[in-house]
Amino acid sequence: MFSFLSIEFALCFIVFFCLYWACRFSPRLQNILLIIASYALIYLMASETALLCIFAFSIIIFVLSNLMHKFEKYKKNLMLVGVFLTVAQLFVFKFYDFFRPYVAQSLDQLQLDSSGLAANILLPLGLSYYSFQAISYLVTCYKANTETKPLTFDALLLHFSFFCTITAGPIARVEQTKGLTDIHQQPCGMHEQICTTQKRHILWPSLAFLLLALALLKKWWLASWLADSWVNPVFANPMQYHSLEILAAIYGYTVQLFLDFSSYSEMMIAFALLFGFRLPVNFRAPLIAHNIREFWNRWHISLSTWIRDYIYIPLGGSRGGFVKTQINLLSAMVLSGIWHGSGWNFLLWGLFHGFALVFLNTADLLYAKVFKVTAKDAQNSLYRLGWFGKVLGTFITIHFVCFCFVFFRAKTFDEAINVFQALFYNTNNVQWSTNPLYLITLLLLSWIAYPFVSAFVLRAQFNGEQLPKYRLFVPLLLVFVLILVCAPSGIPGFIYANF
């Protein structure tokens, strides 16, 4: 399969990069080239079906957005039609396999022929991400005044199919959005970037190559090693492993998922910078979050802000009192879990995170009432204990996240239960196949070093362009060579591309 990590992609990228910047005199021509490249990539990574799906979907959204602009009276109805169609297609493609057995059983009970049901439906590449972008775009068109014109057809095609966002996000917005910022913490709406008439420039090239090197290191070396050496073998057959080995694999999966997804996001941000675009940052050191609320402000930021704006707030947000707010929050997190997958394990994953947020908010409210402090002071109550409070909060948060991710990693609810059974019962009756203390110690040391590494990367993001190019070239070249030599064999896939 064609992959962002393949030699074929690297060669095609270099050729296209030269062609793209040869047309720097015309941003619209560059947009057309990006559309062609993005559609070619969709075809190579998926199939012609995925290609037709996104093209037909783009036509529908384009027509609806222009009708909304033309017929002010029917804007809301047209927006609702667009949102309904988007959610409907997302529901059919993502949940067909889950509901098919129940539908077939019902048809059989009614003595109707169920053989016509398809065995399965292949999820088109990027469906979830461009569907979310479409809902955001429709709402933006609904709120826009009559003087604001919708995107042209080619601009909309690029917004939905841009190869830097199509596979696994980030979920880009047309307009600037609170909480969504680029790598320099500046707002980054796509409208002005796509529709610009000014010549584009390569943005922060030294930083882009630094991000590429970091992404390859995290994905091709670290995440792949964790997956092959610990996570995959243990989750495939947990009953054969000692409890400490299972615990190490649970920790390892959380780190693997973070390395995998954050490396993908950094790689796409780097590619976008090389083409003159700024994408929103998806991760801001989530594994040092002091509570679950802060974790969601740092983890998959483009999704969490989307859930806030298009699920939580439309449900009522914080309006309607404390209890109603917690119900809205819980509902939003459950829907987030269901989006990740159709199994009961994903629903439980969302439910657990929802209950954790509700518990945290309730505890803050009680603390504020008992100690007569403001809501903000209540939220920061652990900080009163100094560094110990911060470490304690992070310790509790990371363990909660790790154990919840068991439901995320398992293919079914039963598999998740098997992992927990093995964790609690395989203490004496199973011998170690490998020494899990090695990985646990390594992960603990990495967790301690993580804030310092994160701070270093943050400084590099702001100061990378100040370094002379010759000083960056040699270390980056050495990193690339080291990654290629030490990386596991084969081309690993990205986990979030499956969603």
N, C-alpha and C positions, 0 to 999 in steps of 0.2 A: 504493500500500500504506500502511496505517496505520502511523505511526512515532512514536517518542518525540520526534522533532524536528519534528513537524507542528503546524500551528496547531490542527487538529482535536483532537489530544491535549491541547494546552495548555488549550483551552476545556473539554474534558471533565474534565480534572484539576481545574480551578478549581471546577466544579460539584460534583464528587465530594468534593473537599476540604471544602467547606462542609457537605455532607450528612454526611460522616464525623464531623466534630467536633460536629455538632448532636446526634449520638448518643453523646457522650463519657460519658454516665452508664452505658453498658453496653458493656464491652469485647467481650463475646461478640457483640453486635449489630454492633459495628464489624468483628469478624472475618468475619461473614456478608457484610457490605457489601464487604469486601476480596475475599472469594471471588467474589462476583458480578462485581465490577469486573475481577478477574484473568481469570476465564473469558471475560468479554466481550472483553477485550484479546487473549486467545489466539485467539478466533474472528475478530476483526478483522484481526489480524496474520498469521494462518495460515488455518485452515479448520475446519469442523465435525469433520473427521477428527482433527485434533490435539486438539480438545476432548474427543472421545469416548475417545481414547487415554489421556489423562492421568486422566480420570474413572474409566475401567475399571481402570487401573493402581492408582489410589488405593484403590479398593474391595478389590483383591486384597491389597495391602500391609496395609490395615486389618484384614482378616480374619485374615491370617497373624500379625500382631502380637498380636491378641487371643487367638488360639489358643496362641501362645507363652506368653502370660501365664496362660492357663487350664491348659495341660497342660505342667507343668514338665519332665516326663520326655522330651517330644519337642521341647524348645526348639531344640536344635541342628539336628535334622532339618528342622524348619519354617523355621529361618533359612536353611539351605542351599537349600531349595526356593525361598524368596523371592529369594535371591541368584542362583540359576540362572535363574529366570524373568526377572529384571531384566537379567542379562547376555545372555540369549538374545534378548530383544526388542531390546536395544541392538545386538547383532551383526547381526540380520536387517535392521533399518532402516539401519544405517550401512554395511554391507558387501555388501548385495544387489547393488548396481550393479557392484561390483568382481568378484564371483564369478559373476555371471550369464553372461558370455560363456564361461567355463570349463564351467559346468554345461550350457549349450546345446550346446557342442561335444561334450561327453561323451554327451549324449542323442542327438545326430546320429550319432555313431560307433556307438552301440548301436542305430541305426535306430529310435529312439523320437521321438515328436513333441515338439518343443521350442517350438512356437508358443504354448503355454499360459502360458509364462513372461511375467510382466509386463515391459514395456519398462523401467520404473524404479519405485522406491518413494520417495515424498516423505517426507523426514525430518520427523516431527512437531516443532513448535516446543518447544524446551527439553528434548527427550528426554534428552540426555546429562546435563543438570544435575539434573533431578528423579530420574533413575535413580541418580546418585551419592548424592543425598540419601537415597534409599530404602535403598540398601545400608548407608549410615551409620546410618540409623534402625533397620534390622533388627539390626545388630550391637549397637547400644545396648540394644535390647529383650532381646537374648540375654544381655547382661552384667548387666542390671538384676535387682534382687532381686524377690521376689514381692510386696512392698508397693508397688513402683513401678508404677503403672498406665500402659498405653500411651495415646497421644494419642486424644482423641475424634475422631469422623469429621470433624467440621467443622474441628477443629484440624489434622488431617492434610491435609485438602484445602487449607487455607491454606498449610501448610508446603511442599507440593509446587508449588502454583500461584501463590504470591505474585508479583505482577507485577514486583517489584523484583529478583527472582532468576531468573525463569523463562527469560528470553531468553538470557542469557550469564553467569549467575552473579551474584555470588559463590556458591560452593557452601556453603550454610549448614548448620550441624549442629544437631541437637536439643539436645545438651549442650555445655557449655563444653569447648573443646579447646585443648591446648597449641599455641601458634603462631598461633591465630586470635583476633585482637583487633579491637576497633572503632577508630574514628578517634582515640579518646583512649587507646588501648592497654589497654583493659579487656576481659576475657572477655565473649563475647556469644552464649551459647546461645539458641536460638529457643524452647525449651520454656517457660521462665519468661516470655518476652515474649508468646507467643501465648496462653498459658493464664492470664495474670494476671487477677485479679478487681479490681484497683485501677484507678482512672481513669488513662488514658494522658494524656500531655502532649506537645506539640510539643517536640522536643529540639533545643536550640541552633539556633534559626531563622536567626540571622545567619550562622552557619557553613554551614548548609544552602544558603542563597542564594549564599554565596561559592563553594561547591563547584559549584553549578549554573552560575554564570557562568564559572568556570574550565573546567568540562567543555565548555560550548558553545564557548569560545575554542579549546580544544585540538582538538575534533572538527570543528566546523563551519567553522573557519577554517584552522588549521594542518594538521591531518591531511588534509583535503580538498584543500588547495592542493598538498601534497606528492604526493598520489595523482594528481591531474589533470595537474600540470605535469611530473612527473618519473617517478614509479614506474610507473604504468600504461602510458604510451607506450613506455618502454624495455623492460619485461618482455613487452609484446605483440609486439615485433619487435626483439630485441637485436642482430641482425646489421646493422641500419641505423645503429647508434650507435657512437661512439668508446669506447674502453676507459675513459677517464676519466668519460664520461657514464654508463656502466654501473656503475662504482664509486660514483658519486654516487647512482645509483638504489638500489644495494644498501644503502648507508648510509641513504638516505631511507626505504626500506621499513621498516627496523628502527625508526626514529623514528616513522614513520606508524603502525605497529602498536602501539607503546607509547602514542602519543597517542590512538589510536582506542580501545583497550581500557581504558586507565586512565581516559579521560574517561567511558566508559560506566559503569565501576565507581563513579566519583565521583558521577555523576548518579543512579545507583540508591541509593547511600548517602544522598544528599541527599533523595531522595523518601522513603526509609524514615524518616529523621529527622523529616520533616514529618508522618509518620503515627505517630510515637512508637516506632519500631523502630530498633535498632542492628544494622547488618550488618558482617561482617568486612571489613577492608581487604585489597585484592587486590594492591596495589603499594606498595613502599617504596623508591623511588629505585633501580630495578634497573640503570640505565645507568651507575652509578658503582660497581658491584660490583667488588671487587679480584680475584675469581676466580670460576670457574663454580659452585662450591658456594655462594658468597655470592649469586650471581645468582639461583639457584633458591630461596634464602631470601627474596628480594625480589620475584620475578616470579611472577604468578598464584599468590599464596600459598594461596588456598583449594584450588586443584588440587594444588599440590606437597605440602601437608600431607595431603590426601586420599590421594595416591599413597603417601606415607610410611606412613599408618595402615592402609590397606586393600589394599596390594599389597606394598610393601617389607617391612613387619614380618611379615605373614602368611607370606611366603616364607622368613622366618627372620631378617630384619633383620641386625643385627651379630652374631648368635649363630652359632657354628659355625666361627669362624676368619676370617682375613683374606680368603682366596680365595673362600670361600663368600659372604662379605659383598659382595664386588665383583660376583659373579655375580648376587646378588639385586638389587643396585643397577642393574646393566646391564639386567636383565630388566624392572625397574620403569620405566626410562626408555624402553625399546623399546615397552612397552605404552602409555606416555604418548604416544609418537609415533603409534602405531596409532590411539589414540583420536581424535587430531586429524583423521585422514583415512585412507582405505583404500588410497591409492596407495603405491608403493614409495618415493616421495620422503619421505613422512611417516615411514615406518619408518626410513629412513636418517637423518632428522633426529633421531629419538629415539636411534638407535644412536650417532650422533656425540656427542650430549650425554652418553650413558652412558659411552662410552669416555673422554671428557674428564674426567668425575668419577672414573673408575677410575684414569686416569693421574695425576690430582692426588693421590688418596689414596695411590697407590704412591710418588709422589715424596715425599710427606710422611713415609711410613714409612721410606724409604731415608735421608732427611735426618735423621730422629730417631735412626736406628741409627748413621750415620756420625759425627754430631756429638754423640751422647750427650745428647740433649735430650728433653723430654717431647713427646707428640703435639701438645699445644696450642701449644707453642713452635714446633714444626715447621710447623704450619699458618700461623703468623704470621711465618714466616721472611722474607718480602718486606718486612715492616714494619721490619726491622732497617736497611733502606736509607733509612728516613725517607720524605719525600714522594716521592722518586724511585721507591722501590719500590712505593708505592701507585699512582702514575701509570702505571708500567710494567705492573703487574698489571691495572689497569683497561683500559689500551690493548690488551693481549693478549686480555683477556676480551671486550671489546666487538667486536673484529674477528672473533673466533671465532663469537660470537653472530650477527653480521651475515652472515657467509658461510654459516652453517648455515641462516639464515632464507631463503636463496635456494631451498632445497628446500621450505620451508614456503610460500613465495609461489607457486612454480611449480605449475601444475595437474598436471603429470606429471613423471616422472623425466627424460624426454628434453628437456623445456622447461628444466629446471634445468641440464642439461649444455650446452644451447645458450647459456645466459647465461654460463656459465664459459668456453666456447669464445670467445665474443665478447669477454669481458673480457681474455683473454690474447692474442688474435690481432688485434683491431681497434685496433692502436696506430698504424699508419701508413696503412693502406689506406682508412680512413674519416675524413671530415672532421667537425668538430664541427657539430652542428645548433644547439646552444646552448652557452653557456660553462659547463661543469660546475664550474669552479673557484669560481664564484659560490656554488653550493649547498654544495660541500665546505667552503668557508670559513665559510659561514653555519652549517652543522652543527657545525663545529669550535668556533666561538665559542659556539654554544648548549650544546655539551658542557661547555665551560669554565665557562659561567654556570650550568649545571644544578644543581650542588651548592648554590649560593647561593639559587637560586629554590626548590629543594626545602626548604631550611632556612627560607625565608620562609613557604612554605605550611604547614610544620609548626608554626611559631610562630603562624600565623593560626588553625590548628586548635585550639590551646590557649588563645589569647587573643581569639578572635573575639567571644566573648560579653561581653568587657569593654569593647568599643567601643560608644559611644552609637549608637543606631539611626539617628539622623539623619546621622551621619558615614558610615555604611555605605550608606545608601539612594542617595545621589547618585552615588558612584563605581560602584556595582553597576548602576544604571540606565544610566550612560554606557557601561559595558562591554557590556551587552545591546544597546544601540543600535548601537555600533561593530561588534559581531559580525554583527548583522542587515544592516548596510549593506555590510560588506566581505566577507561570506561568499560562496563560490561559489553559483551558482544551483542549484536542485534540493535534494532531501532525501537526504543520504548515508546509507547503511546502515552498520551496525556489523559489522566483520569476524568477530568471535567468535560472532555470532549464527548463523553457518553451521555451527558445530560442535555 
